[in-house]
Amino acid sequence: MNKKTFYFIFTFLLFFILLNCFSSFTFAWGDPEIVTKINSAFESIEGWIIKLATPAAAVAVGSGVFMKKFSFGDEEKIRIGKKIIKGSLFSYAFILAIDLILSAIKSLIA
């Protein structure tokens, strides 16, 4: 084995051992403080979105129902009212599905 190959293998093994040591240290230390702050910020934002989405969907469905109810036979207003109802229910279901998916991912990671 020549000198060049020996140095290459020695450098590779040294790098691999150091990388392994540093990665085990970082697992023992836990998350850095900024990551914890960012995670808690995203969780609070998620909570606010869920809290705001429920009344917003209720108002949108209510306005769609009233638009249908007080259309007095105008087909355009009936169609727009149905669109508003479908769109708001779909949006609210999408927000709840995203929340469910994020909760499932959190339970798998933790």
Buried (B, 14 or more C-beta within 10 A) or exposed (E): EEEEEEEEEEEEEEEEEEEEEEEEEEEEEEEEEEEEEEEEEEEEEBEEEBEEBEEBBEEBBEBBBEBBEEBEEEEEBBEBBBEBBEBBBEBBEEBBEEBEEEEEEEEEEE
